[in-house]
Amino acid sequence: MTQIYNFSTPMRATSLSINSELLEKSKALKMNLSATLEQALTTKLAANEADNWAKSNQQSIKGYSNFVDEHGCFGDEFREF
């Protein structure tokens, strides 16, 4: 899988709004908000990239599934389970 973003890119300050109760609870747990947001954004971006890949390869995936339905998987005759 490809890297979602360049980890060596410098940080940049930004302003955003967040639910005040959520912020207070996060601060009480001494959570690193920047790291938590980066992790959440990385997860969302990876899911989006996976969805886009599946959509762009839908025809090939369907073709392979049809082939397997008709002919079985390569090596089925050697399977011992």
C-alpha positions as CSV (number, residue, x, y, z in Angstrom):
1,M,0.0,0.0,0.0
2,T,1.2,3.5,-0.8
3,Q,2.0,6.0,1.9
4,I,-1.0,8.3,2.5
5,Y,1.1,11.4,3.1
6,N,4.7,12.5,3.5
7,F,5.6,12.1,7.2
8,S,8.6,14.5,6.9
9,T,6.5,17.5,5.8
10,P,6.7,20.2,8.5
11,M,3.8,20.8,10.9
12,R,1.6,23.9,10.3
13,A,-0.6,25.6,12.8
14,T,-4.3,25.8,12.1
15,S,-7.5,26.9,13.7
16,L,-10.5,24.6,14.1
17,S,-13.6,24.4,16.2
18,I,-14.4,21.4,18.4
19,N,-17.1,20.5,20.9
20,S,-16.1,22.0,24.2
21,E,-17.0,19.0,26.3
22,L,-15.0,16.7,23.9
23,L,-12.0,19.1,24.2
24,E,-12.2,19.1,28.0
25,K,-12.4,15.4,28.3
26,S,-9.5,15.0,25.9
27,K,-7.4,17.5,27.9
28,A,-8.2,15.6,31.1
29,L,-6.8,12.5,29.6
30,K,-3.7,14.5,28.4
31,M,-4.4,13.4,24.8
32,N,-2.1,14.8,22.1
33,L,-4.8,16.4,19.9
34,S,-2.5,16.9,17.0
35,A,-1.4,13.3,16.9
36,T,-5.0,12.1,17.4
37,L,-6.3,14.2,14.6
38,E,-3.5,13.1,12.3
39,Q,-4.3,9.5,13.1
40,A,-8.0,10.0,12.4
41,L,-7.4,11.8,9.2
42,T,-4.9,9.2,8.0
43,T,-7.5,6.5,8.7
44,K,-10.2,8.4,6.8
45,L,-7.9,9.1,3.9
46,A,-6.8,5.4,3.7
47,A,-10.4,4.3,3.7
48,N,-11.2,6.8,0.9
49,E,-8.2,5.6,-1.1
50,A,-9.3,2.0,-0.7
51,D,-12.8,2.8,-1.8
52,N,-11.5,4.6,-4.9
53,W,-9.2,1.7,-5.7
54,A,-12.1,-0.8,-5.4
55,K,-14.4,1.4,-7.6
56,S,-11.7,1.8,-10.3
57,N,-10.9,-1.9,-10.3
58,Q,-14.5,-3.1,-10.0
59,Q,-14.6,-4.6,-13.5
60,S,-11.4,-6.5,-13.0
61,I,-12.5,-7.8,-9.6
62,K,-15.8,-9.0,-11.1
63,G,-14.0,-10.7,-14.0
64,Y,-11.7,-12.5,-11.6
65,S,-14.6,-13.6,-9.4
66,N,-16.4,-14.9,-12.4
67,F,-13.3,-16.8,-13.5
68,V,-12.9,-18.4,-10.0
69,D,-16.6,-19.3,-10.0
70,E,-16.2,-21.1,-13.3
71,H,-12.7,-22.6,-12.9
72,G,-11.9,-22.5,-9.2
73,C,-8.8,-21.1,-7.5
74,F,-5.3,-21.8,-8.7
75,G,-3.9,-24.7,-6.7
76,D,-7.3,-26.0,-5.4
77,E,-6.3,-29.6,-6.4
78,F,-3.2,-29.3,-4.0
79,R,-5.2,-28.0,-1.0
80,E,-5.1,-30.3,2.0
81,F,-7.7,-28.5,4.2
